[in-house]
Amino acid sequence: MKPSRLNLPNLITIARIAVCPVIFWLALSPDLGARFTAFFLFVAAGLSDVWDGYLARRYDLITDMGKLLDPIADKLLLVVTLIPFYLISHRGGALDAVPWWGPLPLWVLVVIFGRELFITVFRAYAARRGVVIAAGASGKRKAMFQMFFIGSLLLWYPLAEVAARDDWSGVSWLLFSNGLRAWVGIMLAAAIVLTVYSMLDYLWSYRRMIGIDD
């Protein structure tokens, strides 16, 4: 018997989609509590992505609806965090810049969103030719580093504001903040590299579909 479309994994995915506008609003809020909440909601959304996938595979609850909604939820999480990052980092405040990067370059959004759009169109083209392009290892690594960057920057913004407000100047904060700043910068660089690499990897793996022979 085919599993119900509204099974637990799909309901979790729907909840992840529903929380995306909330994360967008909280991330842009000037309120510190709201910005910390955006971080915790993002972490919960990321963990739910792992959880719903596990449940679907473990209990044979994979459905066409789930296959459609899961990538939509992942792409929405990118949109509702990267766009606020771009807007915040261009405000010009002392704590608004992305660590190691300054104002988030527009080309970063073009690369990340462009890759997602291109692969979505490529998958649709492949499907019309009877070929299903599943998520590959490079795509999963790309998503992991993107999530690491987003989560760490969502934490950095309100944490840096609290530190500035309360004049945190101890050695422990200095070490932690420098480590977190480095982590944010490195994760973004790694995410960009893997974003480009994963697209090229998909194209090479399915090169026959675009007329490239071995």
Summary of the structure (lengths in Angstrom):
residues: 214
radius of gyration: 19.1
end to end distance: 41.5
largest distance: 62.0
contacts: 629
relative contact order: 0.12
helix: 78%
strand: 1%
